[in-house]
């Protein structure tokens, strides 16, 4: 996406009035990560948030189109977006020459092959029952863990529910610190 020119950036309150949207709702979309910094919004040093109106309206149209799709297609699109993001992160990683000098981290054990009849993503509460059995935490705890990055790979939010991969795992704070030290943390 080309870098937006200065004329596209409008203060949040003015942009909300122009687009006939609630400024509070736009702020919520910023805080929950729905819209991206420096693409849809920015905060200059000297003032309030600014919105890139064309990029924000394109995002709103795309979200409206996605909400009309069936749940399975939305999950597939969310997974594709996550893969694209992972590819972007990999492209920003150091080159292979620099990695050759660093020791390679131990590879995680491979999951057993699953039949193709099982869905790739399952509701978060089902994942908790599979993982923790009868001691599964409450839904509020699971949502807090998702927001804090304690479930890896990160579950996808579709509508009001979260869906996790079957191979997802719970990671405590100590393990996150260790993974950051050895360079294996993707959070």
Short mmCIF file of the C-alpha atoms (twelve columns), coordinates in Angstrom:
data_MODEL
# 
_entry.id   MODEL 
# 
loop_
_atom_site.group_PDB 
_atom_site.id 
_atom_site.type_symbol 
_atom_site.label_atom_id 
_atom_site.label_alt_id 
_atom_site.label_comp_id 
_atom_site.label_asym_id 
_atom_site.label_seq_id 
_atom_site.Cartn_x 
_atom_site.Cartn_y 
_atom_site.Cartn_z 
_atom_site.pdbx_PDB_model_num 
ATOM 1   C CA . UNK A 1   0.000   0.000   0.000  1 
ATOM 2   C CA . UNK A 2   1.463   3.374   -0.946 1 
ATOM 3   C CA . UNK A 3   2.226   5.750   1.871  1 
ATOM 4   C CA . UNK A 4   -0.758  8.060   2.389  1 
ATOM 5   C CA . UNK A 5   -0.213  11.730  1.733  1 
ATOM 6   C CA . UNK A 6   -0.722  14.343  4.432  1 
ATOM 7   C CA . UNK A 7   -4.113  15.367  3.021  1 
ATOM 8   C CA . UNK A 8   -5.591  11.948  3.888  1 
ATOM 9   C CA . UNK A 9   -4.870  12.324  7.617  1 
ATOM 10  C CA . UNK A 10  -7.696  14.086  9.456  1 
ATOM 11  C CA . UNK A 11  -8.122  14.588  13.233 1 
ATOM 12  C CA . UNK A 12  -10.227 11.853  14.820 1 
ATOM 13  C CA . UNK A 13  -13.177 14.028  15.877 1 
ATOM 14  C CA . UNK A 14  -13.433 15.695  12.454 1 
ATOM 15  C CA . UNK A 15  -13.081 12.373  10.635 1 
ATOM 16  C CA . UNK A 16  -15.798 10.821  12.794 1 
ATOM 17  C CA . UNK A 17  -18.200 13.644  11.904 1 
ATOM 18  C CA . UNK A 18  -17.335 13.437  8.195  1 
ATOM 19  C CA . UNK A 19  -17.806 9.654   8.100  1 
ATOM 20  C CA . UNK A 20  -20.870 9.803   10.407 1 
ATOM 21  C CA . UNK A 21  -19.260 7.338   12.813 1 
ATOM 22  C CA . UNK A 22  -18.780 7.437   16.563 1 
ATOM 23  C CA . UNK A 23  -15.344 8.634   17.688 1 
ATOM 24  C CA . UNK A 24  -15.665 6.304   20.696 1 
ATOM 25  C CA . UNK A 25  -16.193 3.303   18.395 1 
ATOM 26  C CA . UNK A 26  -13.132 4.238   16.322 1 
ATOM 27  C CA . UNK A 27  -11.051 4.499   19.518 1 
ATOM 28  C CA . UNK A 28  -12.247 1.035   20.554 1 
ATOM 29  C CA . UNK A 29  -11.133 -0.327  17.180 1 
ATOM 30  C CA . UNK A 30  -7.715  1.207   17.803 1 
ATOM 31  C CA . UNK A 31  -7.359  -0.303  21.264 1 
ATOM 32  C CA . UNK A 32  -8.530  -3.808  20.331 1 
ATOM 33  C CA . UNK A 33  -6.191  -3.919  17.335 1 
ATOM 34  C CA . UNK A 34  -8.826  -4.021  14.608 1 
ATOM 35  C CA . UNK A 35  -7.295  -1.099  12.743 1 
ATOM 36  C CA . UNK A 36  -3.555  -0.702  12.270 1 
ATOM 37  C CA . UNK A 37  -1.305  2.118   13.411 1 
ATOM 38  C CA . UNK A 38  0.321   4.137   10.585 1 
ATOM 39  C CA . UNK A 39  -2.141  2.560   8.107  1 
ATOM 40  C CA . UNK A 40  -5.564  3.533   9.434  1 
ATOM 41  C CA . UNK A 41  -4.600  5.866   12.281 1 
ATOM 42  C CA . UNK A 42  -1.612  7.659   13.776 1 
ATOM 43  C CA . UNK A 43  -0.842  9.918   16.701 1 
ATOM 44  C CA . UNK A 44  1.396   12.868  15.925 1 
ATOM 45  C CA . UNK A 45  3.603   14.165  18.709 1 
ATOM 46  C CA . UNK A 46  1.661   17.358  19.164 1 
ATOM 47  C CA . UNK A 47  -1.919  16.219  19.205 1 
ATOM 48  C CA . UNK A 48  -4.807  13.845  19.141 1 
ATOM 49  C CA . UNK A 49  -5.214  10.797  16.931 1 
ATOM 50  C CA . UNK A 50  -5.556  11.253  13.183 1 
ATOM 51  C CA . UNK A 51  -7.463  8.946   10.837 1 
ATOM 52  C CA . UNK A 52  -6.611  8.089   7.228  1 
ATOM 53  C CA . UNK A 53  -10.165 8.312   5.885  1 
ATOM 54  C CA . UNK A 54  -9.743  6.362   2.582  1 
ATOM 55  C CA . UNK A 55  -7.868  3.503   4.286  1 
ATOM 56  C CA . UNK A 56  -10.366 3.383   7.161  1 
ATOM 57  C CA . UNK A 57  -13.364 3.313   4.802  1 
ATOM 58  C CA . UNK A 58  -11.721 0.532   2.756  1 
ATOM 59  C CA . UNK A 59  -11.221 -1.433  5.980  1 
ATOM 60  C CA . UNK A 60  -14.879 -0.865  6.977  1 
ATOM 61  C CA . UNK A 61  -16.052 -2.121  3.572  1 
ATOM 62  C CA . UNK A 62  -13.851 -5.214  3.831  1 
ATOM 63  C CA . UNK A 63  -15.138 -5.946  7.356  1 
ATOM 64  C CA . UNK A 64  -18.735 -5.561  6.194  1 
ATOM 65  C CA . UNK A 65  -18.090 -7.965  3.305  1 
ATOM 66  C CA . UNK A 66  -16.460 -10.503 5.635  1 
ATOM 67  C CA . UNK A 67  -19.359 -10.400 8.108  1 
ATOM 68  C CA . UNK A 68  -21.642 -11.604 5.305  1 
ATOM 69  C CA . UNK A 69  -19.529 -14.712 4.707  1 
ATOM 70  C CA . UNK A 70  -20.192 -18.056 6.384  1 
ATOM 71  C CA . UNK A 71  -18.249 -18.820 9.557  1 
ATOM 72  C CA . UNK A 72  -15.909 -21.353 7.911  1 
ATOM 73  C CA . UNK A 73  -14.873 -18.888 5.203  1 
ATOM 74  C CA . UNK A 74  -14.251 -16.180 7.816  1 
ATOM 75  C CA . UNK A 75  -12.032 -18.588 9.738  1 
ATOM 76  C CA . UNK A 76  -10.101 -19.419 6.564  1 
ATOM 77  C CA . UNK A 77  -9.641  -15.719 5.755  1 
ATOM 78  C CA . UNK A 78  -8.489  -15.002 9.319  1 
ATOM 79  C CA . UNK A 79  -5.984  -17.846 9.051  1 
ATOM 80  C CA . UNK A 80  -4.710  -16.512 5.699  1 
ATOM 81  C CA . UNK A 81  -4.289  -13.064 7.254  1 
ATOM 82  C CA . UNK A 82  -2.307  -14.624 10.102 1 
ATOM 83  C CA . UNK A 83  -0.074  -16.479 7.601  1 
ATOM 84  C CA . UNK A 84  0.522   -13.264 5.627  1 
ATOM 85  C CA . UNK A 85  1.461   -11.510 8.867  1 
ATOM 86  C CA . UNK A 86  3.848   -14.362 9.735  1 
ATOM 87  C CA . UNK A 87  5.431   -14.097 6.266  1 
ATOM 88  C CA . UNK A 88  5.876   -10.360 6.779  1 
ATOM 89  C CA . UNK A 89  7.559   -10.955 10.140 1 
ATOM 90  C CA . UNK A 90  9.835   -13.596 8.586  1 
ATOM 91  C CA . UNK A 91  10.848  -11.167 5.852  1 
ATOM 92  C CA . UNK A 92  11.872  -8.676  8.545  1 
ATOM 93  C CA . UNK A 93  14.002  -11.278 10.361 1 
ATOM 94  C CA . UNK A 94  17.813  -11.278 9.884  1 
ATOM 95  C CA . UNK A 95  19.170  -12.957 6.757  1 
ATOM 96  C CA . UNK A 96  20.311  -16.602 6.570  1 
ATOM 97  C CA . UNK A 97  23.993  -15.606 6.915  1 
ATOM 98  C CA . UNK A 98  23.337  -14.037 10.315 1 
ATOM 99  C CA . UNK A 99  21.248  -17.035 11.389 1 
ATOM 100 C CA . UNK A 100 24.090  -19.386 10.470 1 
ATOM 101 C CA . UNK A 101 26.253  -17.828 13.185 1 
ATOM 102 C CA . UNK A 102 23.537  -18.194 15.843 1 
ATOM 103 C CA . UNK A 103 22.734  -21.648 17.252 1 
ATOM 104 C CA . UNK A 104 19.501  -23.121 15.916 1 
ATOM 105 C CA . UNK A 105 16.762  -23.571 18.523 1 
ATOM 106 C CA . UNK A 106 15.531  -27.089 19.133 1 
ATOM 107 C CA . UNK A 107 12.575  -27.941 16.918 1 
ATOM 108 C CA . UNK A 108 9.271   -28.527 18.703 1 
ATOM 109 C CA . UNK A 109 7.897   -32.075 18.595 1 
ATOM 110 C CA . UNK A 110 5.636   -32.778 15.655 1 
ATOM 111 C CA . UNK A 111 1.958   -33.298 16.353 1 
ATOM 112 C CA . UNK A 112 0.490   -36.656 15.371 1 
ATOM 113 C CA . UNK A 113 -1.260  -36.663 12.023 1 
ATOM 114 C CA . UNK A 114 -4.939  -35.918 12.321 1 
ATOM 115 C CA . UNK A 115 -7.747  -37.138 10.116 1 
ATOM 116 C CA . UNK A 116 -9.046  -34.591 7.634  1 
ATOM 117 C CA . UNK A 117 -12.553 -34.894 9.056  1 
ATOM 118 C CA . UNK A 118 -11.630 -32.842 12.136 1 
ATOM 119 C CA . UNK A 119 -11.981 -29.052 11.821 1 
ATOM 120 C CA . UNK A 120 -8.752  -27.067 11.990 1 
ATOM 121 C CA . UNK A 121 -10.189 -24.528 14.421 1 
ATOM 122 C CA . UNK A 122 -12.355 -25.316 17.436 1 
ATOM 123 C CA . UNK A 123 -14.148 -23.016 19.905 1 
ATOM 124 C CA . UNK A 124 -11.897 -21.823 22.713 1 
ATOM 125 C CA . UNK A 125 -13.982 -23.437 25.450 1 
ATOM 126 C CA . UNK A 126 -13.797 -26.812 23.642 1 
ATOM 127 C CA . UNK A 127 -9.999  -26.423 23.400 1 
ATOM 128 C CA . UNK A 128 -9.899  -25.724 27.159 1 
ATOM 129 C CA . UNK A 129 -11.903 -28.882 27.906 1 
ATOM 130 C CA . UNK A 130 -9.563  -30.940 25.716 1 
ATOM 131 C CA . UNK A 131 -6.448  -29.391 27.260 1 
ATOM 132 C CA . UNK A 132 -7.414  -29.123 30.933 1 
ATOM 133 C CA . UNK A 133 -10.144 -31.762 31.210 1 
ATOM 134 C CA . UNK A 134 -12.591 -31.265 34.067 1 
ATOM 135 C CA . UNK A 135 -10.455 -28.406 35.465 1 
ATOM 136 C CA . UNK A 136 -11.004 -26.135 32.448 1 
ATOM 137 C CA . UNK A 137 -10.905 -22.424 33.385 1 
ATOM 138 C CA . UNK A 138 -13.851 -20.086 32.909 1 
ATOM 139 C CA . UNK A 139 -14.493 -18.279 29.647 1 
ATOM 140 C CA . UNK A 140 -13.397 -14.954 31.194 1 
ATOM 141 C CA . UNK A 141 -10.039 -16.489 32.148 1 
ATOM 142 C CA . UNK A 142 -9.615  -17.917 28.653 1 
ATOM 143 C CA . UNK A 143 -10.312 -14.507 27.084 1 
ATOM 144 C CA . UNK A 144 -7.793  -12.882 29.439 1 
ATOM 145 C CA . UNK A 145 -5.194  -15.488 28.431 1 
ATOM 146 C CA . UNK A 146 -5.854  -14.733 24.754 1 
ATOM 147 C CA . UNK A 147 -5.386  -10.991 25.299 1 
ATOM 148 C CA . UNK A 148 -2.207  -11.557 27.336 1 
ATOM 149 C CA . UNK A 149 -0.751  -13.940 24.726 1 
ATOM 150 C CA . UNK A 150 -0.715  -17.051 26.910 1 
ATOM 151 C CA . UNK A 151 -2.227  -19.295 24.201 1 
ATOM 152 C CA . UNK A 152 0.013   -20.067 21.241 1 
ATOM 153 C CA . UNK A 153 -0.707  -19.938 18.340 1 
ATOM 154 C CA . UNK A 154 -3.020  -17.044 19.071 1 
ATOM 155 C CA . UNK A 155 -6.745  -17.902 18.700 1 
ATOM 156 C CA . UNK A 156 -8.769  -16.082 16.044 1 
ATOM 157 C CA . UNK A 157 -11.768 -13.961 16.971 1 
ATOM 158 C CA . UNK A 158 -14.807 -14.493 14.779 1 
ATOM 159 C CA . UNK A 159 -17.827 -12.493 15.817 1 
ATOM 160 C CA . UNK A 160 -17.961 -12.675 19.600 1 
ATOM 161 C CA . UNK A 161 -16.215 -16.053 19.950 1 
ATOM 162 C CA . UNK A 162 -12.590 -17.151 19.829 1 
ATOM 163 C CA . UNK A 163 -11.462 -20.211 17.874 1 
ATOM 164 C CA . UNK A 164 -8.174  -21.992 18.582 1 
ATOM 165 C CA . UNK A 165 -6.210  -24.573 16.627 1 
ATOM 166 C CA . UNK A 166 -6.234  -28.085 18.012 1 
ATOM 167 C CA . UNK A 167 -2.455  -27.977 18.549 1 
ATOM 168 C CA . UNK A 168 -2.612  -24.700 20.532 1 
ATOM 169 C CA . UNK A 169 -0.897  -24.721 23.905 1 
ATOM 170 C CA . UNK A 170 -1.017  -22.705 27.116 1 
ATOM 171 C CA . UNK A 171 2.213   -20.833 27.836 1 
ATOM 172 C CA . UNK A 172 2.879   -19.343 31.254 1 
ATOM 173 C CA . UNK A 173 4.797   -16.113 31.851 1 
ATOM 174 C CA . UNK A 174 8.071   -17.867 32.688 1 
ATOM 175 C CA . UNK A 175 8.019   -19.845 29.466 1 
ATOM 176 C CA . UNK A 176 7.315   -16.679 27.468 1 
ATOM 177 C CA . UNK A 177 10.424  -15.068 29.007 1 
ATOM 178 C CA . UNK A 178 12.543  -18.121 28.189 1 
ATOM 179 C CA . UNK A 179 11.243  -18.246 24.610 1 
ATOM 180 C CA . UNK A 180 12.047  -14.563 24.167 1 
ATOM 181 C CA . UNK A 181 15.599  -15.206 25.384 1 
ATOM 182 C CA . UNK A 182 16.172  -17.987 22.857 1 
ATOM 183 C CA . UNK A 183 14.305  -16.183 20.076 1 
ATOM 184 C CA . UNK A 184 11.391  -18.603 19.638 1 
ATOM 185 C CA . UNK A 185 8.564   -16.406 20.913 1 
ATOM 186 C CA . UNK A 186 5.920   -15.396 18.375 1 
ATOM 187 C CA . UNK A 187 3.539   -13.273 20.381 1 
# 
